Amino acid sequence: MSPELTVLLVEDDPHVQLGCLQALQLAGYRTQAVDSAEQARPLLAAGYAGIVVTDMRLPGADGLNLIRECHALDPELPVIMITGHGDVSLAVEAMRSGAYDFIPKPFSPEVFVETVKRALDKRRLTLEVAALKRALADRESLAGQLVGISPQIVKVRQLVSEVADTPVDVLIHGETGTGKEVVARALHEHSRRKSGAYVALNCGGLPDNLIDSELFGHEAGAFTGAQKRRIGKIEHANAGTLFLDELESMPLPVQIKLLRVLQERQVERLGANNGLPVDVRVVAATKDDLLARAREGSFRADLYYRLNVITIELPPLRERREDIPLLLEHFLLLAASRYARPQPTVSSAQLHRLMSHDWPGNVRELRNVADCLVLGVAKEPLLPAAPLPPAPDGGVTALADAGGYGLPSNGGASLGELVDGYERSLIADELKRQEHNITRTAKALRMAKTTLADKIRKHGLQAGD
């Protein structure tokens, strides 16, 4: 459980209060107890980082009044009500007033803790989505650009934050669609170079005979057809950032010239005799293992080591499935705004398919799915053919069924449990197919062996050598 989430217990019976506190603390939850609604009010505010558990019968204002106050303060704040045998009608009224769930007395510690756990999971996701929306409103925020809560993406954000405002050149490595240019733009926008130009060049998108001129520029008459001077991408990026995508596609002769620019910080136009000083930060991206290519002779080793001062590794989406709900919400918000369409809902069955998908196109593929959802277009096998109804509030229900985040409010598993369950099932099935060999399983799942080992420990699975 995230340490910032608190269970506020409102209970005047000292024996019941003590029993509830002990059950929650044994489960590892942060708790705070008060004896009345009057004592609880000063502790609550919109966006409260936790949930409320209240008895119905309290001195002063009763639990039903507290539920209504909480709902008026923050409609997304889960409030669990504890009721006696004779309070069924009040419990029904409390649910209509916005209560998340109710627990009839007497109850076991296990039932109490499980109900609290579901409410905390729902609250955590609500707060995460709210934070994401704030980040979307503030496009300069790193969290708004590099979306996710997985340890891998948190590490990427931390590294970007540490090196963005330094002059060091950066190499970004990741599969197609993992967001390499998003990281490059974040490095530029979070540096003092953000007032300069951000210049992007896809090294694989130009013929070999043009990339030289595109990068370095040329003087008039430098070659047949060069009728006037042309400023190259490196010179244009002076005082800014040059992003070189698909670096592995750069021809070897051009690699030699680029290495010289990086070493001397001077660029020489084709047909010129003098170099021009440039203050440019180079961010390069590749999906290949450049060191392996250097050993094969298809990439210069000296250029690799010159760029390999700082390397940012971007994980594939299949290795950070816990980020899919937040990324989907992020892309749905963007698509709804871009196409001027209502934000659609996503059913549990659809979320199941999205969580189970292998995502060969990574984040880019997920963004395409979000666009299709907003446009009501089928994208088999992930989406149904029929368009989906718009969300009633256009907000966090994008990840929810009518009763909550993919589940009824008083039963079933939380979204976090759903994500973990899918991941555990996928790994367990593949382990079984591979006779519990972790090396073969990692290869089959296209996952780093260390990442797989961490997930096996997390889910309590067994693997061989």
Residue pairs with C-beta under 8 A, 6 or more apart in sequence:
1 28
1 29
1 30
1 117
1 120
2 124
3 30
4 49
5 29
5 30
5 49
5 50
5 51
5 120
5 123
5 124
6 30
6 31
6 32
6 49
6 50
6 51
7 24
7 29
7 30
7 31
7 32
7 50
7 51
7 53
7 116
7 120
8 31
8 32
8 33
8 34
8 40
8 43
8 44
8 48
8 50
8 51
8 52
8 53
9 17
9 20
9 21
9 24
9 31
9 32
9 33
9 34
9 53
9 54
10 33
10 34
10 35
10 36
10 37
10 39
10 40
10 52
10 53
10 54
10 55
10 58
10 63
10 66
11 17
11 20
11 33
11 35
11 53
11 54
11 55
11 82
12 35
12 36
12 55
12 57
12 58
12 59
13 55
16 55
16 82
17 33
17 35
19 109
20 33
20 53
20 112
21 31
21 33
23 109
23 112
23 113
24 31
24 113
24 116
25 31
26 109
27 113
27 116
27 117
29 113
29 116
29 120
30 50
32 43
34 40
34 43
35 58
35 59
36 58
36 59
36 60
36 61
37 54
37 58
37 60
37 61
37 62
37 63
37 65
37 66
37 69
38 60
38 61
40 52
40 54
40 66
41 69
44 52
44 69
44 70
44 73
44 74
44 77
45 73
45 74
46 73
46 74
47 74
47 127
47 130
48 73
48 74
48 77
49 127
50 120
50 123
51 77
51 78
51 79
51 80
51 100
51 116
51 119
51 120
51 123
52 66
52 70
52 77
52 78
52 79
52 80
53 79
53 80
53 81
53 82
53 116
54 63
54 66
54 67
54 79
54 80
54 81
54 82
55 63
55 81
55 82
56 62
56 63
56 64
56 81
56 82
56 83
56 84
56 87
56 90
56 91
56 94
57 63
57 84
57 87
58 66
63 81
63 82
63 94
64 81
64 90
64 93
64 94
64 97
66 79
67 79
67 81
67 94
67 97
67 98
67 99
68 97
68 98
70 77
70 79
70 98
71 77
71 79
71 97
71 98
75 98
76 123
76 126
76 130
76 396
77 123
78 100
78 101
78 119
78 120
78 122
78 123
79 98
79 99
79 100
80 99
80 100
80 101
80 102
80 103
80 115
80 116
80 119
81 91
81 94
81 99
81 101
81 102
81 103
82 102
82 103
82 105
82 107
83 90
83 91
83 94
83 102
83 103
83 104
83 105
84 104
84 105
85 104
85 105
88 104
91 99
91 102
91 104
94 102
95 102
100 119
100 122
100 409
100 410
101 115
101 118
101 119
101 409
101 410
102 410
103 111
103 112
103 115
117 414
118 412
118 413
118 414
121 414
121 415
121 416
121 417
122 404
122 405
122 409
122 414
122 415
124 416
125 325
125 399
125 405
125 414
125 415
125 416
126 396
128 149
128 326
129 326
129 329
129 395
129 396
129 399
130 396
131 143
132 143
132 144
132 147
132 326
132 329
132 330
133 333
133 395
134 141
135 141
135 143
135 144
135 147
136 144
136 330
136 333
136 334
137 144
138 144
139 145
140 189
140 190
142 157
142 160
142 161
142 186
142 190
143 157
145 182
145 185
145 186
145 189
146 153
146 156
146 157
146 160
146 179
146 182
146 183
146 186
147 153
147 323
147 326
147 327
147 330
148 154
148 320
148 322
148 323
148 326
148 327
149 322
149 323
149 326
150 315
150 320
150 322
150 323
152 315
152 319
152 320
152 451
153 315
153 320
153 323
156 183
156 312
156 313
156 314
159 310
159 312
160 183
160 186
160 187
160 190
160 312
161 190
163 170
163 187
163 310
164 186
164 187
164 190
164 191
165 190
165 191
165 192
166 191
167 281
168 281
168 309
168 310
169 262
169 281
169 282
169 283
169 284
169 306
169 307
169 309
169 310
170 184
170 187
170 281
170 282
170 283
170 284
170 307
170 309
170 310
170 311
170 312
171 247
171 284
171 285
171 286
171 290
171 307
171 308
171 309
171 310
171 311
171 312
172 180
172 183
172 184
172 283
172 284
172 285
172 286
172 311
172 312
172 314
173 285
173 286
173 287
173 311
173 312
173 313
173 314
174 180
174 285
174 287
174 313
174 314
174 315
174 316
174 362
175 287
175 314
175 316
175 362
176 287
176 361
176 362
176 364
177 317
177 361
177 362
177 363
177 364
177 365
178 314
178 315
178 316
178 317
178 362
178 363
179 314
179 362
179 363
179 364
180 245
180 285
180 314
181 200
181 243
181 245
181 285
183 312
183 314
184 200
184 241
184 243
184 283
184 285
185 198
185 243
187 241
187 281
187 283
188 194
188 198
188 240
188 241
188 243
188 281
188 283
189 198
191 241
191 281
193 239
193 240
193 241
193 281
195 239
196 237
196 238
196 239
196 240
196 241
197 236
197 237
197 238
197 239
197 240
197 241
198 237
198 240
198 241
198 243
199 233
199 236
199 237
199 240
199 241
199 242
199 243
200 243
200 245
201 211
201 214
201 215
201 233
201 242
201 243
201 244
201 245
202 245
202 246
203 211
203 244
203 245
203 246
203 247
203 248
203 249
203 250
204 245
204 246
204 248
204 249
205 246
206 214
208 251
208 254
211 250
211 251
211 254
212 253
212 254
212 257
212 270
213 226
213 230
213 232
213 270
214 232
214 233
215 232
215 233
215 234
215 254
215 257
215 258
216 232
216 234
216 235
216 257
216 261
216 267
216 268
216 269
216 270
217 229
217 230
217 231
217 232
217 234
217 235
217 267
217 269
217 270
218 226
218 229
218 230
218 232
218 269
218 270
218 271
219 226
219 229
219 269
219 270
219 271
219 272
220 226
220 227
220 228
220 229
220 271
221 227
221 271
222 269
222 270
222 271
222 272
223 270
223 271
226 270
226 271
229 269
230 269
232 267
232 269
233 242
234 242
234 261
234 267
234 278
234 280
235 267
235 269
235 276
235 278
237 278
237 280
238 278
238 279
238 280
239 279
239 280
240 280
240 281
241 280
241 281
241 282
241 283
242 280
242 281
242 282
242 283
243 283
243 284
243 285
244 250
244 258
244 282
244 283
244 284
244 285
245 284
245 285
246 285
246 286
246 287
247 284
247 285
247 286
247 290
247 307
248 286
248 287
248 288
248 290
248 293
248 298
248 299
250 258
252 298
252 299
252 300
255 299
255 300
255 303
256 300
258 303
259 300
259 302
259 303
259 306
260 266
261 267
261 278
262 282
262 303
262 306
262 307
263 306
264 275
265 277
265 278
265 279
265 280
266 275
266 276
266 277
266 278
267 275
267 276
267 278
268 274
268 275
268 276
269 276
282 307
284 307
290 299
290 304
290 308
291 301
291 304
293 299
294 300
294 301
294 304
295 301
315 448
315 451
316 359
316 362
316 446
316 447
317 323
317 324
317 327
317 359
317 362
317 363
317 365
317 366
318 358
318 359
318 445
318 446
318 447
319 447
319 448
319 451
321 355
321 419
321 422
321 423
322 416
322 419
322 420
322 423
324 354
324 355
324 366
324 419
325 351
325 399
325 405
325 415
325 419
327 363
327 366
328 346
328 354
328 366
328 369
328 370
328 398
328 399
329 396
329 398
329 399
331 366
331 367
331 369
331 370
331 371
332 343
332 344
332 370
332 373
332 374
332 398
333 343
333 398
334 370
335 341
335 367
335 370
335 371
335 373
335 374
335 375
336 342
336 343
336 374
336 394
339 371
339 374
339 375
341 374
341 375
342 390
342 391
342 394
343 374
343 390
343 391
343 394
343 395
343 398
344 373
344 374
344 376
344 387
344 388
344 389
344 390
344 391
344 398
345 388
345 389
345 390
345 391
345 397
345 398
345 400
345 401
346 354
346 373
346 388
346 398
346 399
346 400
346 406
347 388
347 401
347 406
348 401
348 406
348 407
348 418
350 382
350 383
350 384
351 399
351 406
351 418
352 418
352 422
353 381
353 382
354 366
354 369
354 382
355 418
355 419
355 422
355 423
356 422
356 426
357 382
358 446
359 365
359 366
361 368
368 379
369 379
369 382
369 383
372 378
372 379
372 383
373 383
373 388
376 387
376 388
377 383
377 387
378 384
378 385
391 397
391 398
391 400
399 405
399 406
399 415
400 406
401 407
401 408
403 409
405 414
405 415
406 415
406 418
407 413
407 414
407 415
407 418
413 421
420 459
423 455
423 459
424 459
424 461
426 445
427 441
427 445
427 452
427 455
427 456
427 459
427 461
428 459
428 461
430 441
430 444
430 445
431 438
431 441
431 456
431 461
431 462
431 463
433 444
434 440
434 441
434 444
435 464
436 462
436 463
436 464
437 463
437 464
437 465
438 449
438 452
438 453
438 456
438 463
438 464
438 465
439 449
439 465
441 452
441 463
442 448
442 449
442 451
442 452
445 452
447 455
453 463
456 462
456 463
